[in-house]
Amino acid sequence: MKPKKLVIPEVSLPISQVKIDFEILSDPKVEELLLFEEISRPEEIGRENPFSPY
């Protein structure tokens, strides 16, 4: 008994285009979320306890 030949149909799938609306980033509510805490520069020599908060 011979194995059946596998036939894969050629189907082209439509390519979907993604549009990103960057105007949402100018919303004041989003700007509040994007604010980051300013990180202070480390001391040149080092700190006595590097695990203590600044």
C-alpha distance matrix in Angstrom:
0.0 3.8 6.6 9.1 12.2 15.1 18.2 21.5 24.3 27.5 30.2 33.7 35.6 39.3 41.4 44.0 47.4 49.4 53.1 55.4 58.8 61.1 64.2 63.4 64.6 68.1 68.5 71.3 69.2 66.5 69.2 70.4 67.0 66.8 70.1 69.7 72.2 74.1 73.4 76.5 76.5 76.5 79.7 80.1 80.9 78.7 79.3 80.7 78.0 75.0 73.5 76.5 76.1 78.1
3.8 0.0 3.8 6.3 8.9 12.0 15.0 18.4 21.3 24.3 27.2 30.6 32.7 36.4 38.4 41.1 44.5 46.5 50.3 52.6 56.1 58.3 61.4 60.8 61.9 65.4 65.9 68.8 66.9 64.1 66.7 68.0 64.6 64.3 67.6 67.3 69.9 71.6 70.9 74.0 74.0 74.1 77.3 77.6 78.6 76.4 77.2 78.7 76.1 73.0 71.6 74.6 74.2 76.0
6.6 3.8 0.0 3.8 6.4 8.9 12.2 15.3 18.5 21.5 24.2 27.5 29.4 33.1 35.0 37.7 41.0 43.0 46.7 49.0 52.5 54.7 57.8 57.1 58.2 61.7 62.2 65.1 63.1 60.3 62.9 64.3 60.9 60.6 63.9 63.6 66.2 68.0 67.3 70.5 70.6 70.6 73.9 74.3 75.3 73.1 73.8 75.4 72.7 69.6 68.2 71.1 70.6 72.4
9.1 6.3 3.8 0.0 3.7 6.2 9.1 12.5 15.2 18.5 21.1 24.6 26.6 30.3 32.4 35.1 38.6 40.7 44.4 46.8 50.2 52.7 55.7 55.1 56.4 59.8 60.3 63.2 61.3 58.6 61.3 62.8 59.5 59.2 62.6 62.5 65.3 67.1 66.7 69.9 70.1 70.4 73.7 74.2 75.4 73.2 73.9 75.6 72.9 69.7 68.2 71.0 70.3 72.0
12.2 8.9 6.4 3.7 0.0 3.8 6.3 9.8 12.6 15.5 18.5 21.8 24.0 27.7 29.8 32.7 36.0 38.3 42.0 44.5 47.9 50.3 53.4 53.0 54.2 57.6 58.3 61.3 59.6 56.8 59.3 61.0 57.7 57.3 60.7 60.6 63.5 65.2 64.8 68.0 68.1 68.5 71.9 72.2 73.6 71.5 72.4 74.2 71.6 68.3 67.0 69.8 69.0 70.5
15.1 12.0 8.9 6.2 3.8 0.0 3.8 6.5 9.8 12.7 15.4 18.6 20.6 24.4 26.4 29.2 32.5 34.7 38.4 40.8 44.3 46.7 49.7 49.3 50.5 53.9 54.5 57.5 55.8 53.0 55.6 57.2 54.0 53.6 57.0 57.0 59.9 61.7 61.4 64.6 64.8 65.3 68.7 69.2 70.6 68.5 69.3 71.1 68.5 65.2 63.8 66.5 65.6 67.1
18.2 15.0 12.2 9.1 6.3 3.8 0.0 3.8 6.3 9.4 12.2 15.6 17.9 21.6 23.8 26.7 30.1 32.5 36.2 38.9 42.3 44.8 47.7 47.5 48.9 52.1 52.8 56.0 54.4 51.7 54.3 56.1 53.0 52.6 56.1 56.3 59.3 61.0 60.9 64.3 64.5 65.2 68.7 69.2 70.8 68.8 69.6 71.6 69.0 65.6 64.3 66.9 65.7 67.1
21.5 18.4 15.3 12.5 9.8 6.5 3.8 0.0 3.8 6.4 8.9 12.2 14.3 18.0 20.1 23.0 26.4 28.7 32.4 35.1 38.5 41.0 44.0 43.7 45.1 48.3 49.1 52.2 50.7 47.9 50.5 52.4 49.3 48.9 52.4 52.7 55.8 57.5 57.5 60.8 61.2 62.0 65.5 66.1 67.7 65.7 66.5 68.6 66.0 62.6 61.2 63.7 62.5 63.8
24.3 21.3 18.5 15.2 12.6 9.8 6.3 3.8 0.0 3.8 6.0 9.6 12.1 15.6 18.1 21.1 24.5 27.2 30.7 33.6 36.9 39.6 42.4 42.4 44.0 47.1 47.8 51.1 49.7 47.0 49.7 51.7 48.8 48.4 52.0 52.5 55.8 57.5 57.8 61.2 61.6 62.7 66.2 66.9 68.7 66.7 67.5 69.7 67.2 63.7 62.3 64.7 63.2 64.4
27.5 24.3 21.5 18.5 15.5 12.7 9.4 6.4 3.8 0.0 3.8 6.6 9.7 13.0 15.3 18.6 21.8 24.7 28.1 31.1 34.5 37.1 39.9 40.2 41.7 44.7 45.6 49.0 47.8 45.1 47.6 49.8 47.0 46.4 50.0 50.6 53.9 55.5 55.8 59.2 59.6 60.8 64.4 64.9 66.9 65.1 66.0 68.3 65.9 62.3 61.1 63.4 61.9 62.8
30.2 27.2 24.2 21.1 18.5 15.4 12.2 8.9 6.0 3.8 0.0 3.7 6.3 9.6 12.3 15.3 18.7 21.6 25.0 28.1 31.3 34.1 36.8 37.0 38.6 41.6 42.4 45.8 44.6 42.0 44.6 46.8 44.1 43.6 47.3 48.1 51.5 53.2 53.7 57.2 57.8 59.1 62.7 63.4 65.5 63.6 64.4 66.8 64.3 60.7 59.4 61.5 59.8 60.7
33.7 30.6 27.5 24.6 21.8 18.6 15.6 12.2 9.6 6.6 3.7 0.0 3.8 6.5 8.9 12.2 15.4 18.5 21.8 25.0 28.2 30.9 33.6 34.0 35.7 38.5 39.5 43.0 42.0 39.3 41.8 44.2 41.6 41.0 44.6 45.5 49.0 50.6 51.2 54.6 55.3 56.7 60.4 61.1 63.3 61.5 62.4 64.9 62.4 58.8 57.7 59.7 57.8 58.5
35.6 32.7 29.4 26.6 24.0 20.6 17.9 14.3 12.1 9.7 6.3 3.8 0.0 3.8 6.3 9.1 12.5 15.3 18.7 21.8 25.0 27.9 30.5 30.7 32.4 35.3 36.1 39.6 38.5 35.9 38.4 40.7 38.2 37.7 41.4 42.4 45.9 47.6 48.4 51.9 52.7 54.2 57.9 58.8 61.0 59.1 59.8 62.3 59.8 56.2 54.9 56.8 54.9 55.6
39.3 36.4 33.1 30.3 27.7 24.4 21.6 18.0 15.6 13.0 9.6 6.5 3.8 0.0 3.8 6.2 9.5 12.7 15.8 19.1 22.1 25.1 27.5 28.0 29.9 32.6 33.4 37.0 36.1 33.6 36.1 38.6 36.3 35.8 39.5 40.8 44.3 46.1 47.1 50.6 51.5 53.2 56.9 57.9 60.3 58.5 59.2 61.8 59.4 55.8 54.5 56.2 54.1 54.6
41.4 38.4 35.0 32.4 29.8 26.4 23.8 20.1 18.1 15.3 12.3 8.9 6.3 3.8 0.0 3.8 6.5 9.6 12.9 16.1 19.3 22.0 24.7 25.3 26.9 29.6 30.8 34.3 33.6 30.9 33.2 35.7 33.4 32.7 36.4 37.5 41.1 42.7 43.6 47.1 48.0 49.7 53.4 54.3 56.8 55.1 55.9 58.6 56.2 52.6 51.5 53.1 51.0 51.3
44.0 41.1 37.7 35.1 32.7 29.2 26.7 23.0 21.1 18.6 15.3 12.2 9.1 6.2 3.8 0.0 3.8 6.5 9.7 13.0 16.0 19.0 21.5 21.9 23.7 26.4 27.3 30.9 30.1 27.5 30.0 32.5 30.3 29.7 33.5 34.9 38.5 40.3 41.4 45.0 46.1 48.0 51.7 52.8 55.4 53.5 54.1 56.8 54.4 50.8 49.6 51.1 48.7 49.1
47.4 44.5 41.0 38.6 36.0 32.5 30.1 26.4 24.5 21.8 18.7 15.4 12.5 9.5 6.5 3.8 0.0 3.8 6.5 9.9 12.9 15.7 18.3 19.1 20.8 23.3 24.5 28.2 27.7 25.1 27.2 30.0 28.0 27.2 30.9 32.5 36.1 37.7 39.0 42.5 43.6 45.7 49.4 50.5 53.2 51.6 52.2 55.0 52.8 49.2 48.1 49.4 46.9 47.0
49.4 46.5 43.0 40.7 38.3 34.7 32.5 28.7 27.2 24.7 21.6 18.5 15.3 12.7 9.6 6.5 3.8 0.0 3.8 6.5 9.8 12.5 15.3 15.7 17.3 20.0 21.2 24.7 24.1 21.4 23.6 26.3 24.3 23.5 27.2 28.8 32.5 34.2 35.6 39.1 40.4 42.5 46.3 47.5 50.2 48.5 49.0 51.8 49.5 45.9 44.7 46.0 43.4 43.5
53.1 50.3 46.7 44.4 42.0 38.4 36.2 32.4 30.7 28.1 25.0 21.8 18.7 15.8 12.9 9.7 6.5 3.8 0.0 3.8 6.5 9.4 11.9 12.8 14.5 16.9 18.2 21.8 21.7 19.1 21.2 24.1 22.5 21.7 25.4 27.3 31.1 32.7 34.4 37.9 39.3 41.7 45.4 46.7 49.6 48.0 48.5 51.4 49.2 45.7 44.6 45.5 42.7 42.5
55.4 52.6 49.0 46.8 44.5 40.8 38.9 35.1 33.6 31.1 28.1 25.0 21.8 19.1 16.1 13.0 9.9 6.5 3.8 0.0 3.8 6.0 9.0 9.5 10.9 13.6 14.9 18.4 18.3 15.5 17.5 20.4 18.8 17.9 21.6 23.6 27.3 29.0 30.8 34.3 35.8 38.3 42.0 43.5 46.4 44.7 45.1 48.0 45.8 42.4 41.2 42.0 39.2 38.9
58.8 56.1 52.5 50.2 47.9 44.3 42.3 38.5 36.9 34.5 31.3 28.2 25.0 22.1 19.3 16.0 12.9 9.8 6.5 3.8 0.0 3.8 5.5 6.5 8.5 10.5 11.8 15.5 15.7 13.4 15.3 18.4 17.4 16.7 20.2 22.7 26.5 28.2 30.4 33.9 35.7 38.4 42.0 43.6 46.6 45.0 45.2 48.2 46.0 42.7 41.6 42.0 38.9 38.5
61.1 58.3 54.7 52.7 50.3 46.7 44.8 41.0 39.6 37.1 34.1 30.9 27.9 25.1 22.0 19.0 15.7 12.5 9.4 6.0 3.8 0.0 3.8 5.3 5.7 7.8 9.9 13.3 14.0 11.3 12.5 15.9 15.1 13.9 17.2 19.7 23.4 24.9 27.2 30.5 32.3 35.1 38.7 40.3 43.4 41.9 42.2 45.2 43.2 39.9 39.0 39.3 36.1 35.5
64.2 61.4 57.8 55.7 53.4 49.7 47.7 44.0 42.4 39.9 36.8 33.6 30.5 27.5 24.7 21.5 18.3 15.3 11.9 9.0 5.5 3.8 0.0 3.8 5.3 5.5 7.4 11.0 12.3 10.5 11.5 15.0 15.0 14.3 17.3 20.3 23.9 25.4 28.2 31.4 33.4 36.4 39.9 41.7 44.9 43.4 43.5 46.5 44.6 41.4 40.4 40.4 37.0 36.2
63.4 60.8 57.1 55.1 53.0 49.3 47.5 43.7 42.4 40.2 37.0 34.0 30.7 28.0 25.3 21.9 19.1 15.7 12.8 9.5 6.5 5.3 3.8 0.0 3.8 5.4 5.5 9.1 9.3 7.4 9.5 12.5 12.2 12.2 15.4 18.4 22.0 24.1 26.8 30.2 32.5 35.3 38.8 40.8 43.9 42.1 41.9 44.8 42.6 39.5 38.2 38.2 34.8 34.3
64.6 61.9 58.2 56.4 54.2 50.5 48.9 45.1 44.0 41.7 38.6 35.7 32.4 29.9 26.9 23.7 20.8 17.3 14.5 10.9 8.5 5.7 5.3 3.8 0.0 3.8 5.5 8.1 8.8 5.9 6.8 10.2 9.9 9.0 12.1 15.1 18.7 20.5 23.2 26.5 28.8 31.7 35.1 37.1 40.2 38.6 38.5 41.4 39.4 36.3 35.2 35.1 31.8 31.0
68.1 65.4 61.7 59.8 57.6 53.9 52.1 48.3 47.1 44.7 41.6 38.5 35.3 32.6 29.6 26.4 23.3 20.0 16.9 13.6 10.5 7.8 5.5 5.4 3.8 0.0 3.8 6.3 8.5 7.1 6.7 10.3 11.3 10.5 12.8 16.2 19.6 21.1 24.1 27.2 29.5 32.7 36.0 38.0 41.2 39.8 39.7 42.7 40.8 37.9 36.9 36.5 33.0 31.9
68.5 65.9 62.2 60.3 58.3 54.5 52.8 49.1 47.8 45.6 42.4 39.5 36.1 33.4 30.8 27.3 24.5 21.2 18.2 14.9 11.8 9.9 7.4 5.5 5.5 3.8 0.0 3.9 5.5 5.4 6.4 9.0 10.3 10.8 13.0 16.7 19.8 21.9 25.1 28.2 30.9 33.9 37.2 39.5 42.6 40.9 40.4 43.2 41.1 38.3 37.0 36.4 32.9 32.0
71.3 68.8 65.1 63.2 61.3 57.5 56.0 52.2 51.1 49.0 45.8 43.0 39.6 37.0 34.3 30.9 28.2 24.7 21.8 18.4 15.5 13.3 11.0 9.1 8.1 6.3 3.9 0.0 3.8 5.4 5.0 6.4 9.0 9.9 11.1 14.9 17.6 19.7 23.1 26.1 29.0 32.0 35.2 37.7 40.7 39.0 38.3 41.0 39.0 36.4 35.1 34.2 30.5 29.5
69.2 66.9 63.1 61.3 59.6 55.8 54.4 50.7 49.7 47.8 44.6 42.0 38.5 36.1 33.6 30.1 27.7 24.1 21.7 18.3 15.7 14.0 12.3 9.3 8.8 8.5 5.5 3.8 0.0 3.8 5.5 5.4 6.9 9.2 10.8 14.3 17.0 19.7 22.9 26.1 29.1 31.9 35.1 37.8 40.6 38.5 37.6 40.1 37.8 35.3 33.6 32.8 29.2 28.7
66.5 64.1 60.3 58.6 56.8 53.0 51.7 47.9 47.0 45.1 42.0 39.3 35.9 33.6 30.9 27.5 25.1 21.4 19.1 15.5 13.4 11.3 10.5 7.4 5.9 7.1 5.4 5.4 3.8 0.0 3.8 5.3 5.1 6.5 9.2 12.4 15.7 18.2 21.1 24.5 27.3 30.0 33.4 35.9 38.7 36.7 36.1 38.7 36.4 33.6 32.1 31.7 28.2 27.7
69.2 66.7 62.9 61.3 59.3 55.6 54.3 50.5 49.7 47.6 44.6 41.8 38.4 36.1 33.2 30.0 27.2 23.6 21.2 17.5 15.3 12.5 11.5 9.5 6.8 6.7 6.4 5.0 5.5 3.8 0.0 3.8 5.3 5.1 6.7 10.3 13.5 15.6 18.7 21.9 24.7 27.6 30.9 33.3 36.3 34.6 34.1 36.8 34.8 32.1 30.9 30.2 26.6 25.7
70.4 68.0 64.3 62.8 61.0 57.2 56.1 52.4 51.7 49.8 46.8 44.2 40.7 38.6 35.7 32.5 30.0 26.3 24.1 20.4 18.4 15.9 15.0 12.5 10.2 10.3 9.0 6.4 5.4 5.3 3.8 0.0 3.8 5.5 5.7 9.2 11.7 14.4 17.6 20.7 23.8 26.6 29.7 32.5 35.2 33.3 32.4 34.9 32.7 30.2 28.7 27.8 24.2 23.5
67.0 64.6 60.9 59.5 57.7 54.0 53.0 49.3 48.8 47.0 44.1 41.6 38.2 36.3 33.4 30.3 28.0 24.3 22.5 18.8 17.4 15.1 15.0 12.2 9.9 11.3 10.3 9.0 6.9 5.1 5.3 3.8 0.0 3.8 5.6 8.2 11.2 14.2 16.9 20.3 23.3 25.7 29.1 31.8 34.4 32.2 31.4 33.8 31.4 28.7 27.1 26.6 23.1 22.9
66.8 64.3 60.6 59.2 57.3 53.6 52.6 48.9 48.4 46.4 43.6 41.0 37.7 35.8 32.7 29.7 27.2 23.5 21.7 17.9 16.7 13.9 14.3 12.2 9.0 10.5 10.8 9.9 9.2 6.5 5.1 5.5 3.8 0.0 3.8 6.3 9.9 12.3 14.9 18.4 21.0 23.6 27.1 29.5 32.3 30.4 30.0 32.7 30.6 27.7 26.5 26.2 22.8 22.1
70.1 67.6 63.9 62.6 60.7 57.0 56.1 52.4 52.0 50.0 47.3 44.6 41.4 39.5 36.4 33.5 30.9 27.2 25.4 21.6 20.2 17.2 17.3 15.4 12.1 12.8 13.0 11.1 10.8 9.2 6.7 5.7 5.6 3.8 0.0 3.8 6.8 9.1 12.2 15.4 18.3 21.1 24.4 27.0 29.8 28.0 27.4 30.2 28.2 25.5 24.4 23.7 20.2 19.1
69.7 67.3 63.6 62.5 60.6 57.0 56.3 52.7 52.5 50.6 48.1 45.5 42.4 40.8 37.5 34.9 32.5 28.8 27.3 23.6 22.7 19.7 20.3 18.4 15.1 16.2 16.7 14.9 14.3 12.4 10.3 9.2 8.2 6.3 3.8 0.0 3.8 6.2 8.7 12.2 15.1 17.6 21.0 23.6 26.3 24.3 23.8 26.6 24.6 21.8 20.8 20.3 16.9 15.9
72.2 69.9 66.2 65.3 63.5 59.9 59.3 55.8 55.8 53.9 51.5 49.0 45.9 44.3 41.1 38.5 36.1 32.5 31.1 27.3 26.5 23.4 23.9 22.0 18.7 19.6 19.8 17.6 17.0 15.7 13.5 11.7 11.2 9.9 6.8 3.8 0.0 3.8 6.2 9.3 12.7 15.0 18.2 21.1 23.6 21.6 20.7 23.4 21.5 19.0 18.1 17.1 13.5 12.3
74.1 71.6 68.0 67.1 65.2 61.7 61.0 57.5 57.5 55.5 53.2 50.6 47.6 46.1 42.7 40.3 37.7 34.2 32.7 29.0 28.2 24.9 25.4 24.1 20.5 21.1 21.9 19.7 19.7 18.2 15.6 14.4 14.2 12.3 9.1 6.2 3.8 0.0 3.8 6.4 9.6 12.4 15.4 18.2 21.0 19.4 19.0 22.0 20.7 18.1 18.0 17.0 13.6 11.5
73.4 70.9 67.3 66.7 64.8 61.4 60.9 57.5 57.8 55.8 53.7 51.2 48.4 47.1 43.6 41.4 39.0 35.6 34.4 30.8 30.4 27.2 28.2 26.8 23.2 24.1 25.1 23.1 22.9 21.1 18.7 17.6 16.9 14.9 12.2 8.7 6.2 3.8 0.0 3.8 6.6 9.0 12.3 15.0 17.7 15.9 15.6 18.7 17.5 14.7 14.9 14.4 11.4 9.3
76.5 74.0 70.5 69.9 68.0 64.6 64.3 60.8 61.2 59.2 57.2 54.6 51.9 50.6 47.1 45.0 42.5 39.1 37.9 34.3 33.9 30.5 31.4 30.2 26.5 27.2 28.2 26.1 26.1 24.5 21.9 20.7 20.3 18.4 15.4 12.2 9.3 6.4 3.8 0.0 3.8 6.4 9.1 12.0 14.8 13.4 13.2 16.5 15.9 13.5 14.5 13.5 10.9 7.9
76.5 74.0 70.6 70.1 68.1 64.8 64.5 61.2 61.6 59.6 57.8 55.3 52.7 51.5 48.0 46.1 43.6 40.4 39.3 35.8 35.7 32.3 33.4 32.5 28.8 29.5 30.9 29.0 29.1 27.3 24.7 23.8 23.3 21.0 18.3 15.1 12.7 9.6 6.6 3.8 0.0 3.8 6.5 8.7 11.8 11.0 11.8 15.4 15.5 12.9 14.8 14.5 12.7 9.9
76.5 74.1 70.6 70.4 68.5 65.3 65.2 62.0 62.7 60.8 59.1 56.7 54.2 53.2 49.7 48.0 45.7 42.5 41.7 38.3 38.4 35.1 36.4 35.3 31.7 32.7 33.9 32.0 31.9 30.0 27.6 26.6 25.7 23.6 21.1 17.6 15.0 12.4 9.0 6.4 3.8 0.0 3.8 6.3 8.7 7.3 8.3 12.0 12.2 9.7 12.1 12.2 11.4 9.2
79.7 77.3 73.9 73.7 71.9 68.7 68.7 65.5 66.2 64.4 62.7 60.4 57.9 56.9 53.4 51.7 49.4 46.3 45.4 42.0 42.0 38.7 39.9 38.8 35.1 36.0 37.2 35.2 35.1 33.4 30.9 29.7 29.1 27.1 24.4 21.0 18.2 15.4 12.3 9.1 6.5 3.8 0.0 3.8 5.8 5.3 6.6 10.2 11.6 10.1 13.2 12.9 12.7 10.4
80.1 77.6 74.3 74.2 72.2 69.2 69.2 66.1 66.9 64.9 63.4 61.1 58.8 57.9 54.3 52.8 50.5 47.5 46.7 43.5 43.6 40.3 41.7 40.8 37.1 38.0 39.5 37.7 37.8 35.9 33.3 32.5 31.8 29.5 27.0 23.6 21.1 18.2 15.0 12.0 8.7 6.3 3.8 0.0 3.8 5.6 8.6 11.8 13.8 12.3 15.8 16.1 16.3 14.2
80.9 78.6 75.3 75.4 73.6 70.6 70.8 67.7 68.7 66.9 65.5 63.3 61.0 60.3 56.8 55.4 53.2 50.2 49.6 46.4 46.6 43.4 44.9 43.9 40.2 41.2 42.6 40.7 40.6 38.7 36.3 35.2 34.4 32.3 29.8 26.3 23.6 21.0 17.7 14.8 11.8 8.7 5.8 3.8 0.0 3.8 6.9 9.4 12.0 11.3 15.1 15.6 16.7 15.1
78.7 76.4 73.1 73.2 71.5 68.5 68.8 65.7 66.7 65.1 63.6 61.5 59.1 58.5 55.1 53.5 51.6 48.5 48.0 44.7 45.0 41.9 43.4 42.1 38.6 39.8 40.9 39.0 38.5 36.7 34.6 33.3 32.2 30.4 28.0 24.3 21.6 19.4 15.9 13.4 11.0 7.3 5.3 5.6 3.8 0.0 3.7 6.7 8.6 7.6 11.3 12.1 13.4 12.4
79.3 77.2 73.8 73.9 72.4 69.3 69.6 66.5 67.5 66.0 64.4 62.4 59.8 59.2 55.9 54.1 52.2 49.0 48.5 45.1 45.2 42.2 43.5 41.9 38.5 39.7 40.4 38.3 37.6 36.1 34.1 32.4 31.4 30.0 27.4 23.8 20.7 19.0 15.6 13.2 11.8 8.3 6.6 8.6 6.9 3.7 0.0 3.7 5.3 5.3 8.8 8.8 10.6 10.1
80.7 78.7 75.4 75.6 74.2 71.1 71.6 68.6 69.7 68.3 66.8 64.9 62.3 61.8 58.6 56.8 55.0 51.8 51.4 48.0 48.2 45.2 46.5 44.8 41.4 42.7 43.2 41.0 40.1 38.7 36.8 34.9 33.8 32.7 30.2 26.6 23.4 22.0 18.7 16.5 15.4 12.0 10.2 11.8 9.4 6.7 3.7 0.0 3.8 6.3 9.0 8.9 11.7 11.9
78.0 76.1 72.7 72.9 71.6 68.5 69.0 66.0 67.2 65.9 64.3 62.4 59.8 59.4 56.2 54.4 52.8 49.5 49.2 45.8 46.0 43.2 44.6 42.6 39.4 40.8 41.1 39.0 37.8 36.4 34.8 32.7 31.4 30.6 28.2 24.6 21.5 20.7 17.5 15.9 15.5 12.2 11.6 13.8 12.0 8.6 5.3 3.8 0.0 3.8 5.4 5.7 9.1 10.4
75.0 73.0 69.6 69.7 68.3 65.2 65.6 62.6 63.7 62.3 60.7 58.8 56.2 55.8 52.6 50.8 49.2 45.9 45.7 42.4 42.7 39.9 41.4 39.5 36.3 37.9 38.3 36.4 35.3 33.6 32.1 30.2 28.7 27.7 25.5 21.8 19.0 18.1 14.7 13.5 12.9 9.7 10.1 12.3 11.3 7.6 5.3 6.3 3.8 0.0 3.8 5.7 8.1 9.3
73.5 71.6 68.2 68.2 67.0 63.8 64.3 61.2 62.3 61.1 59.4 57.7 54.9 54.5 51.5 49.6 48.1 44.7 44.6 41.2 41.6 39.0 40.4 38.2 35.2 36.9 37.0 35.1 33.6 32.1 30.9 28.7 27.1 26.5 24.4 20.8 18.1 18.0 14.9 14.5 14.8 12.1 13.2 15.8 15.1 11.3 8.8 9.0 5.4 3.8 0.0 3.8 6.4 9.1
76.5 74.6 71.1 71.0 69.8 66.5 66.9 63.7 64.7 63.4 61.5 59.7 56.8 56.2 53.1 51.1 49.4 46.0 45.5 42.0 42.0 39.3 40.4 38.2 35.1 36.5 36.4 34.2 32.8 31.7 30.2 27.8 26.6 26.2 23.7 20.3 17.1 17.0 14.4 13.5 14.5 12.2 12.9 16.1 15.6 12.1 8.8 8.9 5.7 5.7 3.8 0.0 3.8 6.6
76.1 74.2 70.6 70.3 69.0 65.6 65.7 62.5 63.2 61.9 59.8 57.8 54.9 54.1 51.0 48.7 46.9 43.4 42.7 39.2 38.9 36.1 37.0 34.8 31.8 33.0 32.9 30.5 29.2 28.2 26.6 24.2 23.1 22.8 20.2 16.9 13.5 13.6 11.4 10.9 12.7 11.4 12.7 16.3 16.7 13.4 10.6 11.7 9.1 8.1 6.4 3.8 0.0 3.8
78.1 76.0 72.4 72.0 70.5 67.1 67.1 63.8 64.4 62.8 60.7 58.5 55.6 54.6 51.3 49.1 47.0 43.5 42.5 38.9 38.5 35.5 36.2 34.3 31.0 31.9 32.0 29.5 28.7 27.7 25.7 23.5 22.9 22.1 19.1 15.9 12.3 11.5 9.3 7.9 9.9 9.2 10.4 14.2 15.1 12.4 10.1 11.9 10.4 9.3 9.1 6.6 3.8 0.0
